[in-house]
Amino acid sequence: MRIAIAGAGNVGRSIAQELIGNGHEVMLIERQPRQLCPERVPQAQWILADACEVSSLEQADVASCDVVVAATGDDKANLVVSLLAKTEFAVGRVVARVNRAENEWLFTEQWGVDVSVSKPRLMAALVEEAVTVGDLVRLMTFRQGEANLVEITLPRNAPYEGKPLRSVPMPRDAALVAILRGKRVVVPTPDDPLEAGDELIFVCTAEVEDQVRAVVLGSTPPDQETA
């Protein structure tokens, strides 16, 4: 893919290196001359320009990009870049960095954002994932909350411990996509048994998260609990 990244700071350069390593064509757009360091990511195309200006994006031929990543350290700039990429240049996929958690609510389709990545929320989720057993932890949100990546570490004596996946009645709009077992990543099959300590990774809609928790842990969803 051809990918444009607005912001060539540490985050933008790191993203560029990963994407180039995966075989993609990357263009870095940076408005600060002191941040223009082509020697740090020599395989990328570097452009000195303000990605918040339509003329700059036209000169960079952003319309030919498959993805635009708004990765600056300024949330206002990331929103403007996202909106311009989507509305003026019809870029198919726009990913935006959220620097301040209180601004997350702004990063929606109305601003041209397909996927937002909040570093504070992601770090908090990873901390929870590392220490939480027997509860559901939301790791990441896709498509403005329509689907989430969630994790449950299976405790001992869970209802389906030792039983094959085919016996687990998964709710609609939920899928178990991976099992982390020790140092292994297990691709789930119907015959795989669940073991205590398994980290179960699901993709599901927000509406069924409580149902997933109830099925896996044997608890009653919060809205169905009785006093």
N, C-alpha and C positions, 0 to 999 in steps of 0.2 A: 504493500500500500504506500501511497504518498501521504505523508503526515506533516502538518505544520504545527510547530510548538511556539506559542507566544510566551516569551520569558526565558532568558538563557542563564538564569542563576543556577544554583546548585541543583534545584529540583528539575528545572527544564533540561539541563545537561544530562542528569542521571536518566531521565526518561528517554532522551535522545539516544544515549548509549545502549540502553536496553533494546530499544526498537531497532536500531541499526544492527545490533547483534542478532536480532531475529529476522533480518533480511529486508527490512523496510527502508524506503527512501524518506529521509527526514530533513526538514527545513526549520531552522531556528530563527525566530524574529525577535530582535532585541533593540530597544530604543536608547539604552545607555551605552555610550561608546566604551566605557571602562569594563562593561560586561561582555564586550565582543571579544571572545577568545577562541578563534577557530582552531588553534593548536590543541585545545582540550578535547574537541570532538571533530577531528579533521575530516571524517567521512560525511559530516552533515553539510548542508548548504546554509551559509550564514548570511543574514540580511540585517543591516542597520536601519531600522524603521520603527515607527510607532504603530503597533498592531491595532490600536483603537481608532485609526484613521482609515476610512474607506479607500483613499488613494494608495495608501501603503499596501493594503491587502490586495488591491488590483495589480499593483506592480509585482507583488510576490506571487501572483497567479494562484491565489488561495482557492479559486473556483475549481481548480484541477485536483485539489486534495480530497482524499477519501475521509480524512479525519483532521479535525483541528483540536489541539489541546491548549486550553488557557491556563498557563502554569505560572503566572506572575505572583508576586507576593502581595498584590493589591486586589482585594475582592471586587472593587468597583471596576477596575480594568478588566478583570476576568469576565465579569458580566457583560461589559461592552463588547469585548472580543467575541464572546459566545453569540450574542445577539446579531452582530454583524455577519459572522460566519454563517449562521443559519438563515437569516432573512435576506441578506444582500448577495450571498454567494452560494446558497443552497447546499452547503456542505452536509453530507449524509450523517456524520457522527461528530458530535461536539462533546468533549470531556472538559470539565472545569474543576480547578482546584479551589477549595474553600479554606481560607486561612483562619477565619474567626468563626467559631461555632455558632454565634448568635446570628450570623448571616446566612446560615444554611437554607432557611425558608425562601430566600430569594432565588436560589439556583434551581429554577423550574423550566419547564418547556416554554413558558411565556417569555423567558429570557434566552431561549435557544439552546438550553442545556439538556443534553440527552442523559449524561451521567455526571454526577458531582462526586468529588472525593474530598471528604473532610478529614484532614489530618488529626485534629483533636478527637473526633468521634472514632476514627479508625484506631487510634492509639488506646482509647478507653476500652474499645471492644476487644482489642488484643489482650489487654490486661485482664479483663473479665474472663476471656476465653482461657487464659492460662491458669486461673485460680478457681473457676466455677465448675462444680460437679453437680449434676442433677437439676440443671435449669437451662433454659434456652437463652443463648447469647446471639444478638444480631451483629454480624460482622460487616455486612455491606448492603447497600441498597442499590437496586437497578431500576432504571426507567421511572424515576421520580416516585419511588415507593410502591410501584406496582408489583415488584418482586424483591425478595430479600435473600441474602445468603446468611443462614443461621447455623449455629452449632449447639449440640447437646452432648455432654460427656455422660455416658451411660453409667449410673451408679449400680452397686450390687443390689440384687433382689428387685431390679426393675421387672415389669411384667413380662417382657419378651427376652430377658437375658437367657442365652443358651438356645434360643429358638431361631429357626430360619427366617429370613426376611419375608418369605412368601406368606408367613402367618401374621405379619404386621399389617393391620388395616389402615393404610395410609389415607389421609383425607384427600379430596380432590384439590388440585392446584398446589400439590406438594410433591417433591421428588427427592429421594436420598441419592446424592450424587457421588459421595465418597465416604469411606470409613478410614480414619487415621488410627492405626493399631500399632503402638510402639513406634518403630522407625519405618513402618510400612504404610503405603497408601493402597487401600483395597478398593477396587472398583466393584461395587455391590452387584451380586447376582441373587436370584431368588433362593438359592440353596445355602447362601452364606449365613452362619449363625452369628448372633450378636453376643459380644463378650463385655463383661464389666470393664470399664476403663476405655472402651471404644469412644473416639470422638466422631460423632455422626454429623456430617455436613449436608444440609438440606438447602434446596432452593424452593421457596414457597411465597405465596402472596401474604401480605400482612394480615389479611382477614382470617387465615387458617393457622397462624402461628400458635394460638392457644390450643387448637385441635391437635397439632403436631406434638406439642408439649404433653397434652393429656394422654395421647396414644402411647408415646414413648416412655413416659414416666409414670403413667397410671394415675395422674392427678386430674382433678376436675378443673376445667377452664375457669378463670376468675369470675366471668359473668354468670356461671352456673353454680357457684359455691353457695352453700347454705350456712346459715349462722349456727 
